Amino acid sequence: MNSPSDPIGKKLELITVPGDLDKIQAYHEKKRGAIKRLVHGIYVGAKHDMGKVLDVFAIRLASMLFPQAALTHSTAYYRKPIHGFVFIGGDYPYKRQIAEGVSTLTIVHSMSKPDVSDKTQYELVTLKDPMGEFQVYCATPEMILLQQQESTKKNADKHLGATELGKLFKAVVAKHGSKEKALAAIRKIAKKAGREAEADRLERAPVVEEFT
């Protein structure tokens, strides 16, 4: 499709317009079959498998499309998409689907209202993909535990299974030194974030009651 002297779209990377190409270049490259469109202003080489592209670049795409948002729920824990979903927090609920068809990535923008100025709630993390390193805000382990206690039943993929939830709580206990100190730290965060109901549920949850 492309000659050695014409590398457009050969590498596994996102192509931005404007940026890597201008609108006229993008039009011609797409017309000749060198690139395909993911969303407005973002393309990828046509030879690349769309499922792999969406999986590999899911978090980068979310950060590009929603630069003020932060990773939440299971996405904050795994730091990768789960079953084609990426969960982020913002000021309003919104869903963005990318490359509808055989392979689809759904970015779920929920009303988690992340306070990225508070490092006990959200931390700036460095992630890496084939394009290199990039930074994105991510819920802290304590905040993830609180988010797992939300009463909503929508988007089941944002919730962790019992095993992973147990691992997460164990890590938070190890971080703070004891179960009591961990719960006190979580309660303090919950008060600042307006999540005291979630803290109440967490303290009654099997993962906490059965912890030894």
Summary of the structure (lengths in Angstrom):
residues: 212
radius of gyration: 19.9
end to end distance: 59.8
largest distance: 63.3
contacts: 654
relative contact order: 0.11
helix: 39%
strand: 22%
